[in-house]
Amino acid sequence: MERQVRARRPEHDRAERAAHHPFGLDAHPTVDARTAADGDQRRDFIYVDDAISVLRWLLEATGINGIFNVGTGKAESFRDMISAMFKALHLPTNIEYIDMPEAIRGQYQYFTEARVERLRGAGYNAGFMPLEAAVHRYVTGYLNRDDRYR
């Protein structure tokens, strides 16, 4: 049965958002778990080298301070991430889905996406590695090696 993810961010004003979160962020956008298709839970996956680039830029930039979200600004599905892993390994995609454990179903975040407008507004303008390329680099450069820790 094909199901769709519906992710909606509350349409509150800034002051109301701030009342719910110390930084004025919507940490839990509204998602109906009953309509989440298999593997369509979404995250803002960021390659570790990209996250380090942001941190280095923040350390080297003068006159910039504050709290910044670090992410690509684009949520992608777990299905896309796992499919990229199989592709990097030159294997056919073979995913088995299991039910979300009842104990965490009500608190699981089915959708997260960094709001990077403040980071971009501060002057960070480098791009981020696309998910498939990042997974390929990580799998072939680290995981699919005799010594994956080197």
C-alpha positions in Angstrom: 0.0 0.0 0.0 1.6 3.3 -1.1 1.3 6.0 1.5 2.5 9.6 1.5 4.3 11.7 4.1 2.6 14.9 5.0 5.0 17.3 6.8 3.6 20.6 7.8 5.3 23.3 9.8 3.1 25.3 12.1 2.2 28.7 10.7 2.9 30.5 14.0 4.4 33.9 14.3 8.0 34.3 15.5 7.0 35.1 19.1 4.7 32.1 19.4 7.5 29.8 18.0 9.9 31.2 20.5 7.6 30.3 23.3 7.7 26.7 22.3 11.5 26.5 21.8 14.3 28.5 23.3 15.7 29.4 19.8 12.4 29.9 18.1 12.7 26.6 16.1 10.1 24.1 15.3 11.8 21.0 16.5 8.9 18.7 15.7 7.1 19.6 12.5 3.6 18.0 12.4 3.7 14.7 10.5 1.0 12.1 10.4 2.9 8.8 11.0 0.0 6.8 9.8 0.5 8.1 6.3 4.3 7.8 6.2 5.3 5.6 3.3 8.0 2.9 3.9 11.4 4.6 4.0 10.0 8.0 3.4 11.0 9.4 6.8 13.2 12.4 6.0 16.3 13.9 7.4 18.6 16.7 6.4 21.6 14.4 5.8 24.9 16.4 5.7 28.3 14.9 4.8 30.7 15.3 7.7 33.3 17.2 5.5 30.6 19.8 4.7 29.7 20.2 8.4 33.4 20.7 9.2 33.7 23.3 6.4 30.9 25.2 8.0 32.6 25.0 11.4 35.9 26.1 10.0 34.2 29.0 8.2 32.6 30.1 11.5 35.9 29.9 13.3 37.7 32.0 10.7 35.0 34.5 10.0 35.3 37.8 11.9 32.4 39.5 13.4 30.0 36.6 13.1 28.5 35.0 16.2 25.3 33.4 17.3 23.5 30.1 16.9 23.4 28.6 13.5 21.7 25.5 12.1 24.1 23.4 10.2 22.6 21.3 7.5 21.9 21.3 3.7 18.5 22.8 4.0 17.1 19.8 2.1 15.4 16.8 3.7 15.8 13.5 1.9 14.4 10.1 2.6 16.0 7.2 4.3 15.1 5.2 1.2 17.2 7.5 -0.9 20.1 7.2 1.5 20.0 3.4 1.7 19.5 3.1 -2.1 22.7 5.3 -2.6 24.5 2.9 -0.3 23.5 -0.1 -2.4 24.5 1.8 -5.6 28.0 2.6 -4.1 28.5 -1.1 -3.4 27.3 -2.1 -6.9 24.5 -4.2 -5.4 20.8 -4.3 -6.3 18.7 -2.4 -3.8 17.3 -4.8 -1.3 15.4 -3.0 1.6 13.3 -4.8 4.1 10.9 -2.5 6.0 9.9 -3.1 9.6 7.1 -1.5 11.6 8.1 1.5 13.8 8.3 0.2 17.4 5.2 1.2 19.2 7.2 2.6 22.1 8.8 5.4 20.0 6.1 5.8 17.3 4.5 8.9 18.9 7.8 10.7 19.6 9.8 9.8 16.5 10.7 12.7 14.2 9.5 11.7 10.7 10.8 14.9 9.2 13.8 17.2 10.0 15.3 19.9 7.8 17.7 22.6 8.8 16.7 26.1 8.3 19.9 27.6 7.0 18.7 31.1 6.1 20.6 32.6 9.0 23.8 30.8 8.0 23.5 31.9 4.4 22.6 35.5 5.6 25.8 35.6 7.6 27.7 35.0 4.4 28.3 31.2 4.2 27.9 30.4 0.5 29.7 27.1 -0.1 27.6 24.3 -1.5 26.9 20.9 0.0 27.7 17.5 -1.5 24.6 15.8 -2.9 23.4 12.8 -0.8 24.3 10.2 -3.4 27.8 11.5 -3.8 28.3 11.8 -0.1 27.2 8.3 0.6 29.4 7.0 -2.3 32.4 8.7 -0.8 31.8 7.5 2.7 31.0 3.9 1.6 33.9 3.5 -0.8 36.4 5.6 1.2 35.7 4.2 4.7 33.1 1.4 5.1 34.0 -0.9 2.2 37.7 -1.3 3.2 39.6 -3.9 5.1 40.3 -1.3 7.8 37.4 1.0 7.9 38.9 3.1 10.6 41.8 4.4 8.4 
